[in-house]
Amino acid sequence: MFTLSSILYLFTIVVVFVIAARYINRAMAEKGIPGGMVRGVLVCFLAAVLALFAGAAVDWISEPAPSAVQEMK
């Protein structure tokens, strides 16, 4: 079912996506980039990329070492 690392991965992706989307949207508004569909898609894409990288980093950190996996078998 769900393991602690998969729940932590999902939680990290959601939190980072929300924070990144707000920050990117605010930064684009301050630079004078007009709002619209293109800006919305760009914000969503960039936030998703950042969230996936953060989730991959958390997944990589929480993964057990190869020697620990061999000892379990």
N, C-alpha and C positions, 0 to 999 in steps of 0.2 A: 504494500500500500504506500503510504507516504512515510518517508524517513525524515529525520531532523534536517538533513542537508537539503532535501528538496523543498521543504517548507521554508527554510531560511533563504533559499534561492528565489522562490516566488515572492516572499516578503521584500527582499532586497530589490528585485526588479520593479515592483509596484512603487515602493518609496522613492527610488532613484528616478523613475519615469516622471512621477508627479513633480518632484523638485526640479528636475532638469527642464521639463516643459515650461514651468513657470519662469525659471531663470532665463531660458532662451527667448521666450516670448517677451519678457520685460526688456531684455537686451536689444532685441530687434525693434521694439517700440521706441526705445531711447535713441537708437541710431536713425530713426525716421523711416524705417521700411514700412510701407503701407500694409495694413492688415487685409487679408483676403484669403482665398482658398490656397494659393501657392504658399503663402507664409505659414498657414496652418498645417499644410502637409509637410513643409520643411521642418517646422517645430516638432511635429509628431515623429518624423523620421529620425531627426537628430537625438531626440529624447529616447527613442527606442534603441538606437545604437548605443548610447551611453548606458542605458539600463541593462542591455544584454552584456556589455563588457563588464559592468559591475557584478552582475549575476555570475558570469563565468569566473571572475576573480574569486568570489565567495565560494563557488563550487570547487575551484582549484585548491583554495586554502583549506576547506573542510574535508577534502578527500584524504583518506588514510594513506600513509606511506606504503610503497610496494612491499617493503619488508614486513610490515604489520599484517598485510593481507596474506602473505605467504605463511606467517606464523599461525594464523587463524585456521588454515586448512589442515 
